[in-house]
Amino acid sequence: MGELSDKAQEIAGRAQEAVGDATGNDDMRADGAANRVEAEAKQTVDDVKTKSTTSRTKSTT
């Protein structure tokens, strides 16, 4: 997935978490937390891939 869609998923997860907290709905809060963590993990993987590619490009030039 792209950076934008991962960030959107993270924001949606945070919002869902907040609504779950505000309404006392533990299932909604947990689903939001799961979405947020998944999106953050995807962003971390994308960052590592980018840094790895950048590092390889610099070392070959």
C-alpha positions in Angstrom: 0.0 0.0 0.0 1.1 3.6 -0.4 2.1 6.0 2.2 -1.1 8.0 1.9 -3.4 5.0 2.4 -1.4 3.8 5.3 -1.6 7.2 7.0 -5.3 7.3 6.3 -5.7 3.9 7.9 -3.7 5.1 10.9 -5.9 8.2 11.3 -9.1 6.2 10.9 -7.9 3.7 13.6 -7.1 6.6 16.0 -10.6 8.0 15.4 -12.2 4.6 15.9 -10.2 4.2 19.1 -11.3 7.6 20.3 -15.0 6.9 19.6 -14.7 3.6 21.4 -13.2 5.3 24.4 -15.8 8.0 24.4 -18.7 5.5 24.1 -17.3 2.8 26.3 -17.3 0.4 23.4 -14.3 -1.8 24.1 -14.7 -3.7 20.8 -14.6 -0.5 18.7 -11.6 0.7 20.7 -9.8 -2.5 20.2 -10.6 -2.6 16.4 -9.3 1.0 16.1 -6.1 0.1 18.0 -5.6 -2.9 15.7 -6.1 -0.7 12.6 -3.7 1.9 13.9 -1.0 -0.6 14.8 -1.3 -2.3 11.5 -0.9 1.0 9.6 2.1 2.0 11.7 3.7 -1.3 11.0 3.1 -0.9 7.3 4.7 2.6 7.5 7.7 1.2 9.3 8.2 -1.5 6.6 7.9 1.2 3.9 10.5 3.4 5.7 12.9 0.5 6.0 12.4 -0.4 2.3 13.0 3.2 1.3 16.2 3.5 3.5 17.5 0.2 2.2 16.9 1.2 -1.4 18.5 4.6 -0.8 21.5 3.0 0.9 22.0 0.6 -1.9 21.8 3.4 -4.5 24.4 5.5 -2.7 26.8 2.6 -2.3 26.7 1.7 -6.0 27.5 5.2 -7.2 
